[in-house]
């Protein structure tokens, strides 16, 4: 559970740094945001699925049992946020004229 939550915080930390970066209209920063989203989606999905599988394998009904992984609702909300943000950043890149991309 700790690994998935840490990955969420790490994503939002990197995304926050890219959001307040000095050259706000920079195409490079927008490309970095898209790359971050494209890389983080499979990474976080693999981490979350691994935690669910480990929880199902090692679960025992005792007070010393592993804590349950993050709920699926939070994971799905994060996936929706990540996909819409990545698509929006890609859309803003594709709207920029070719003369401004150099």
C-alpha positions as CSV (number, residue, x, y, z in Angstrom):
1,X,0.0,0.0,0.0
2,X,2.8,2.4,0.8
3,X,4.4,2.0,-2.7
4,X,1.2,3.0,-4.6
5,X,0.6,6.0,-2.3
6,X,4.2,7.0,-2.7
7,X,4.0,6.8,-6.4
8,X,0.9,9.1,-6.4
9,X,2.6,11.7,-4.3
10,X,5.7,11.5,-6.5
11,X,3.6,12.0,-9.6
12,X,1.9,15.0,-8.2
13,X,5.2,16.4,-6.9
14,X,6.8,16.1,-10.4
15,X,3.6,17.4,-12.0
16,X,3.5,20.4,-9.6
17,X,7.1,21.3,-10.4
18,X,6.3,21.2,-14.1
19,X,3.2,23.3,-13.5
20,X,5.1,26.2,-11.9
21,X,8.2,26.0,-14.1
22,X,9.4,29.4,-15.2
23,X,8.8,29.2,-19.0
24,X,5.1,28.7,-18.7
25,X,4.3,28.6,-22.5
26,X,7.3,26.4,-23.3
27,X,6.6,23.5,-25.6
28,X,9.4,21.5,-23.9
29,X,7.6,21.7,-20.5
30,X,4.3,20.6,-22.2
31,X,6.1,17.7,-23.8
32,X,7.5,16.7,-20.4
33,X,4.0,16.7,-19.0
34,X,2.8,14.4,-21.7
35,X,5.8,12.1,-21.3
36,X,5.2,12.0,-17.5
37,X,1.6,11.0,-18.0
38,X,2.4,8.4,-20.6
39,X,5.1,6.8,-18.4
40,X,3.3,7.0,-15.2
41,X,0.0,5.3,-16.3
42,X,1.5,1.9,-16.8
43,X,3.9,2.3,-13.9
44,X,1.2,3.1,-11.4
45,X,-1.1,0.4,-12.8
46,X,1.5,-2.3,-12.4
47,X,2.3,-1.1,-8.9
48,X,-1.4,-1.1,-7.9
49,X,-2.1,-4.5,-9.5
50,X,0.9,-6.0,-7.7
51,X,-0.3,-4.7,-4.4
52,X,-3.8,-6.1,-5.0
53,X,-2.3,-9.5,-5.9
54,X,0.0,-9.6,-2.9
55,X,-2.9,-8.6,-0.7
56,X,-5.0,-11.5,-2.0
57,X,-2.2,-14.0,-1.7
58,X,-1.1,-13.1,1.8
59,X,-4.3,-12.0,3.4
60,X,-5.2,-13.7,6.6
61,X,-8.1,-12.9,9.0
62,X,-6.1,-11.8,11.9
63,X,-5.3,-8.5,13.6
64,X,-1.8,-8.7,12.1
65,X,-3.0,-8.9,8.6
66,X,-1.7,-6.7,5.8
67,X,-3.6,-3.4,5.4
68,X,-5.8,-3.4,2.4
69,X,-4.6,-1.6,-0.7
70,X,-6.0,1.7,-1.8
71,X,-9.6,1.5,-2.8
72,X,-10.5,1.1,-6.5
73,X,-12.5,4.3,-6.5
74,X,-9.4,6.4,-5.7
75,X,-7.4,4.6,-8.3
76,X,-10.1,5.1,-11.0
77,X,-10.3,8.8,-10.1
78,X,-6.6,9.1,-10.4
79,X,-6.6,7.3,-13.8
80,X,-9.4,9.7,-15.1
81,X,-7.4,12.7,-13.9
82,X,-4.1,11.4,-15.4
83,X,-5.7,10.5,-18.8
84,X,-7.6,13.8,-19.2
85,X,-4.6,15.9,-18.1
86,X,-2.3,14.1,-20.5
87,X,-4.8,14.4,-23.4
88,X,-5.3,18.1,-22.7
89,X,-1.5,18.7,-22.7
90,X,-1.2,16.8,-25.9
91,X,-4.0,18.8,-27.4
92,X,-2.4,22.1,-26.5
93,X,0.9,20.9,-28.1
94,X,-0.9,19.9,-31.3
95,X,-2.7,23.4,-31.5
96,X,0.6,25.2,-31.5
97,X,1.7,26.3,-35.0
98,X,4.7,24.6,-36.5
99,X,6.7,27.9,-36.6
100,X,6.5,28.2,-32.8
101,X,7.7,24.7,-32.0
102,X,11.4,25.3,-32.6
